[in-house]
Amino acid sequence: MHNKIIILAFALFGCGQTSNTPETGQLPMNFHQLKAVDIHGRTYDMAQLAGHKVLVVNTASECGYTPQYEQLQELYERYKDKGLVIIGFPSNDFGSQEPGDEEAIATFCKKYYGITFPMMSKVHTKGERQDPVYAWLTQARQNGVMDSEVKWNFQKYLIDGQGRLVTMYPSAQEPLSDAIVNWVEGK
């Protein structure tokens, strides 16, 4: 009888896994299960980010928000040794404001903003050709937290050290805002 109760308890409550998504009944994916291609054409495995807080941002070189690169780099420099990783995903989805290829983007980022955080290859953040990382970021059935829509360049997604989506901030939210800095600092 005792063994049946234990088995029933595991069946009802599981083993500490996250809850199923209501739409599919499946467990959501973890950010650390994803991969991308970096700006130099190499595979970038998100599994290497386990234990790190991650800020994912879609970028563009000719946008009114492009100066946010400066604050992103400052945030990265300030907190990279404390476990923060910023990952930039260039995209030409909004106003054709990222027309260059990967080489041009990398040169621009280094020359004008001294970017040292990881930059990925140019991706689609929405639509039929949406990159798998952005599919995970924007679909609750994949991330287990929320649906969202990428509305413009420099939209920011925060992921915790366990690979769980925490929240999203719109383009106007500055990288050095109290909300983002407090999250990085664990406040």
N, C-alpha and C positions, 0 to 999 in steps of 0.2 A: 504494500500500500504506500509506504514512504517513497519508493522509487517512482510510482505513478504521479505522486504530487510534485516531485522535483521535475519530472518530464513535462507535466502540465504547466508548471511555472515557467520553464524555458520556452515552451510553445507560446504561452501568452505574452511574456515579457521580453523574450529574446535575450541576447547576450550583450547588451549595451550598445546595439547598433542604433543608428538614427532611424527616424520613422520613415515609413514608405511615403512616396508622393501620392497624393490623392488621385491624380489622373491615371496613373499607370499601375499603382501598387508596387512599383519597383523602388529600390533604394536609389537615392541620387548619387551621381558620380562625385568624386573628390577632385579638386583642382589638381592635386598631385598626380592624377592619372593622365593628364593631358600632356601633349607635346606641341611644339611650334617650330618654325624655322627662323633662325636669327637673321639679322641683316647681312651676315656674311655667308648665308646659305647652309649653315650647320644646324643640326637638330638640337633643340633646346628642350630638355626634359624637365617638366615642372616638378617631378619627384625630388629633384635636388633642392627644392625650396621648402621641404618639410622642416618645420620648426621656425620658419621665417614669416614675418608679416609681409604681405605683398600688396603693392598698389599697381593696378593695371590701368593704363591710360592709352586712349587712341590719339595719335598725334598728327599734325599737319604743319608743313613749313610755311604756308602762306595764309594763315588764319589770324584773325584778331586775337585769338588766345595763344598764339605761338610764343609770346613772351613768357608764358607759364613754364616753358622749358627751364628758365632760370631758377624758378622756385622749386621745380621738380629736382633739379640737380643739387640745389642747396639742401633740400630735405633728405636726399639720398646721402650726401656727404655727411650730414649731421648724424644720421641714424644707421648707416650701413653696418657699422661695427657693433650695433645693438640689435641686428637681425632684420632690418628693413631691406627689401628689394623692390625697386621700381622697374616695371617692364613697359616699354613703349611699343605700341603697335601702330606704325604709320598707316594711314588710310586715306584714300582719295574719294571717300563716299559722300562728303559734304562740300558742295561748291567747288569741286575739283581743286581743292587747296593743297593737295600733295601730289603734284604731277610728276615728280622725279622718280628715277629708279632707286634701288637700294644704295648704290654707290653715291649718288647725288645726295640722298637723304643723310647717309652717314657722314659725308663731308660737311654738309650744312650744320648738322647737330654738333659736330666736333668744333668747327670753325667759329660758330656764333655763340654757342652755349657751353662748350666744353663737356658735353654729355659723356659720362662714363658708365651710367647704368645700362643694363641690357636693352638693346633695341632689336625688334624682330623685323622680319620681312614685311612688306606692305600687304595688308589684308583687307577683306571686306568685313565690316562690322555688322552688316545687316543684309537682308535679301537672300536670294536663292544660293548665292555663293558665299554665304556667311562662314567665316573661319570657325572651326570647332571650338576654339577658346571662347570666342564671342557667343557662340550658341550656348555654351555652358554658363557664361556670365549672365545671359539675358533670359534664360528659360528655367522656370521653377522646376519643371519636371527633370531637369538635369542637375541643377545646383541645390535643390531642396529648400530654397529660401524665398525667392521672389522672381517674378517676371519683370523685365524692364525693357526699355527700348533705347538704343543709342541714338540720341537726338542731334548731336553735333560733335565736333572735334574736342578733345581734352576732357571727355567724360571719364570719371574715375571710379574704379571698383576696388574695394578693400577685401582682402582674403586673409584669414587668420593662419597661424602656424600649423593648424591641423588640416589646412586645405579647404576650409569652409568659407563660403561667401558671407561677408558681414553686412555690407551695404554698398550703395552706389551714390556718388555725388555728381551733380550736373557740371557742365563745363565752367560755369561762372564760379564754382567753389575753388578758391585758390589753394594750391598744394600746401602752403604754410598757414592755412586757416587753423583756428583753434580746434575745430572738430577733427581734422585730420591729424594734427600734431598730438592732441590728447589721445586719440586712438593708438597712434604709434607708441606713445609713452605709457599706454595701459591705464589711463585715467578714466 
